[in-house]
């Protein structure tokens, strides 16, 4: 008996649901009354265009300026495996200048500075910030380079 009562209960629930579905307004009847919501779109979102990649000439000018100021060769700064302290400081300066003086993303800066990962650029920028706080000579060099390359004063 309980199975018969269960089936009757399920039948009543299904009948109630179908009756409710028939009373609900159809989408076709509502469609003429629906209007699209018009919101003002901010200018930044209106033009979702990817920024251009960092100009190799722009990156090279930063590296050349850093190399000249620090008495190094630009190829040595861009070389991936040399971890001499003077080269690490020069790479940090170049990454800091590229981050500070341009609007490019970390991956684009990394690609332009010898194919480095964006996390390496983050590390180099943080290292440069630390050096700027503790080493007045490094601060003076990076400030002079930033002004020479057309960036804002730090």
Secondary structure, DSSP 8 states (H G I E B T S, - for coil): -HHHHHHHHHHHHHHHHHHHHHHS--HHHHHTT---------HHHH---------HHHHHHHHHHHHHHHT--HHHHH-SS---HHHHHHHHHHHHHHHHH----HHHHHHHTTS--HHHHHHHHHHHHHHHHH-HHHHHHHHHHHHHTT----
